Amino acid sequence: MTLTGCSNTPPIVRTVTITKTVYVLPPQELMSECAIPIYSGKTNPDLYSYSLSLINALSRCNVDWQAINNWREAKANEQSNR
């Protein structure tokens, strides 16, 4: 009769790696649609004012996209620093 618990053979150690995918989405306030101004003018000065409002809307939208890009880069840096 042999006692296997008293064996001189060291136990086999195995390392198991588990990969888990976690999707992280940007904050909801950065994902809102950009409002498009509605044109309701009839004269050339109205058209000029409308073009300025379009430029302002585009600028606000670009600020949101830049914030999303900054957020994405920050998340990428967090992942690479692990």
N, C-alpha and C positions, 0 to 999 in steps of 0.2 A: 504494500500500500504506500503510495507516494503522496506527499503533501504539496499541492501546487501553490499554496499560499506562502511557502517557505522557499521558493525558487530563487536562484541567484540571477536569473534573467531579469533585466530592468523592464518595467512596463513600457508599452509602446505609446508614445505621445503623438497625437495628431492635431494639427492646426486646421481649423475649418474657418474659411472666410465666407461670410454671407454678404452679398451685395444687395442693398436696398435702394431703389430709386425713389427720391422724394421730389415732387414737383413743387416749386415755389413760384407763386404768381406775384406780379407787381401789386402794390396797393391799389384798391379800387378807385381812389380819387385821381390816380394817374391814368385811368383807363376810360375816362368819360369822353364823349364825342365832342368835337369842336363845333361850336355853334356857327352856322353860316348866316350872315346878315341877309335880310330880304330886301330887295330893291323895290322901292315904291315911288321913286322920283319920276319927274317928267322933263326936267331941264338939264342942261349941261352941268351947272353947278351941283345939281343933285347927283349926277353921275360921278362927279369928282368926289363928293362926300362919301358916296357909296364905295368908291375905290379905296378911300382911306379906311373905311370901316372893314373892308376885306383885308387890307394889310394888317390892321390891328388884330383881327381874328386869327390870321395866319401866324402872327407873332406870338399870340397867347398859346396857340396850338404847338408851336415849336418849343416853347418853354416846357410844356407838358412832355413832349417827346424827349427833350434833353434830360428832364427829371427821370424818365423811364430809363434812358441810357445810363445815367449816373447810377441808378439803382441796380441795373444789370451788372455794371462794372464792379460795384461794391460787392454784390453776391459772388461774382467770379473770383474776386480777390479773397473773400472769406473761404471759398472752396479750395483755392490754391494754397492757402496758408495752413491748411489742416495737415 
